[in-house]
Amino acid sequence: MFHTLIKNLSARWKSYRYRFVPWIALNFKNRTIRGVPKGSEDKVISDKQVEDTLKTLFTKINGVSSKPEIVLGVMRDVLGFTVEKAKSQVGGTGVYVTNGAVPKGTVLAMYPGTVYFTYEPILLQSIGNPFIFRCLDGLLIDGNDKSISKLIYRSCSKRERSGPYMTSDMSWLSSDGLLNPLALGQYVNNQSKKFPANVVYQEYDVTDDFPLHLMKYIPNIRYSSTHHNTETRFIRTVILVSTRDIKAGEEIFSTYFTMVY
Ligand SMILES: C[S@@+](CC[C@H](N)C(=O)[O-])C[C@H]1O[C@@H](n2cnc3c(N)ncnc32)[C@H](O)[C@@H]1O
C-alpha cells in the first residue's frame, strides 16, 4: 500500500506543470492558467536574443562601480529602461519598470537562485518558502534571499569560483552593492483580473562557451558541483520576457500557472 501511495504521488508530481510548487499554488484560488502546447518549449524569444542581451548588458556593467545608481544608469543606457523592487499593488514586494519603456519581447528580469535537479534534496529549504520556481523539465530554483536558502547559495557560489573569477552573482542576497540589475524576478507577483500578466518565464541554459569574466553576473548556481558532472555542466537560468510594451510606473505581473498540454 505504501508503495502504491509513493507511486501515485510520483506520477502526480511528474504530471505537475505549474511554475510554482504546490505549496505556493494552493494559496491561489482564482488561477488563470496559461496554456502551452507540448513540444513548443515555451520560448517566446530565441536563445540567441537572450544571450545577446545578457552579454551586451554585462559587458557594459563590467568594471563600473557596484553602486546601484551607477549600475541602473548603465542599464538605462544599454536597455532603455530600469526595473526595481517596490511595494506591490497586490501584496508584499513587487517589481516595477522605473524608467524608460520596455518593448514587447524584451528580457527585463532574471529569476535568481540555487538550481536543484529532481534527485537533489530540497525539502528542508522548501518548507514555507514561497520562492521555489519550477522549470518545465522539473528543475527547481530556490530564489529565497533569506535564511538557509541564502546560506546554501553563498556556499555553492564560493565552491564554484574559478581561480580569480566568481562564476555567479551573489549581490541579489544583500544590499551591499549591485552587480546584475535584472536579478529580481523572484519578486514578480502573480497576475489577477485587475492586473493581467505582462511577462512570461523562459528557460535559458548558460553553457561552457559563455565568457568566463561575465559569469559573475549570472544569478544562478548549481546545488551540486558542476565539476563532477560533465554531461550536464550548464547553468539553468530563467528570464522574464515582456509580452507587450510596458511603460515606466507599471508593475510587472507573471502567471504562476503555466500548463503544458
Ligand atoms: C515569489 S513571491 C513574490 C514576492 C512577494 N510579493 C514578496 O513580497 O515576497 C510569491 C508570494 O507573493 C504573494 N503573491 C504573489 N502574487 C500575488 C497576488 N496576485 N495577490 C496576493 N499575493 C500575491 C504570495 O504570498 C506568494 O506566495
The ligand as a MOL file (V3000), in Angstrom:
LIG
                    3D

  0  0  0     0  0            999 V3000
M  V30 BEGIN CTAB
M  V30 COUNTS 27 29 0 0 0
M  V30 BEGIN ATOM
M  V30 1 C 7.5240 34.5860 -5.3090 0
M  V30 2 S 6.7920 35.5090 -4.0460 0 CHG=1
M  V30 3 C 6.5650 37.0980 -4.7680 0
M  V30 4 C 7.0870 38.2350 -3.9040 0
M  V30 5 C 6.2190 38.5570 -2.7020 0
M  V30 6 N 5.1920 39.5190 -3.0550 0
M  V30 7 C 7.0450 39.1010 -1.5310 0
M  V30 8 O 6.8130 40.2060 -1.0600 0
M  V30 9 O 7.9480 38.4090 -1.0910 0 CHG=-1
M  V30 10 C 5.2240 34.7170 -4.0650 0
M  V30 11 C 4.2870 35.1860 -2.9930 0
M  V30 12 O 3.8260 36.5250 -3.2830 0
M  V30 13 C 2.4660 36.6590 -2.9100 0
M  V30 14 N 1.6650 36.9790 -4.1290 0
M  V30 15 C 2.0500 36.8090 -5.4040 0
M  V30 16 N 1.0810 37.1970 -6.2590 0
M  V30 17 C 0.0600 37.6400 -5.5090 0
M  V30 18 C -1.2350 38.1580 -5.8090 0
M  V30 19 N -1.6740 38.3220 -7.0560 0
M  V30 20 N -2.0210 38.5120 -4.7540 0
M  V30 21 C -1.5980 38.3560 -3.4860 0
M  V30 22 N -0.3900 37.8540 -3.1330 0
M  V30 23 C 0.4350 37.5020 -4.1400 0
M  V30 24 C 2.0380 35.3330 -2.3170 0
M  V30 25 O 2.2100 35.4520 -0.9160 0
M  V30 26 C 3.0330 34.3450 -2.8930 0
M  V30 27 O 3.2360 33.2230 -2.0610 0
M  V30 END ATOM
M  V30 BEGIN BOND
M  V30 1 1 1 2
M  V30 2 1 2 3
M  V30 3 1 2 10
M  V30 4 1 3 4
M  V30 5 1 4 5
M  V30 6 1 5 6
M  V30 7 1 5 7
M  V30 8 2 7 8
M  V30 9 1 7 9
M  V30 10 1 10 11
M  V30 11 1 11 12
M  V30 12 1 11 26
M  V30 13 1 12 13
M  V30 14 1 13 14
M  V30 15 1 13 24
M  V30 16 1 14 15
M  V30 17 1 14 23
M  V30 18 2 15 16
M  V30 19 1 16 17
M  V30 20 1 17 18
M  V30 21 2 17 23
M  V30 22 1 18 19
M  V30 23 2 18 20
M  V30 24 1 20 21
M  V30 25 2 21 22
M  V30 26 1 22 23
M  V30 27 1 24 25
M  V30 28 1 24 26
M  V30 29 1 26 27
M  V30 END BOND
M  V30 END CTAB
M  END
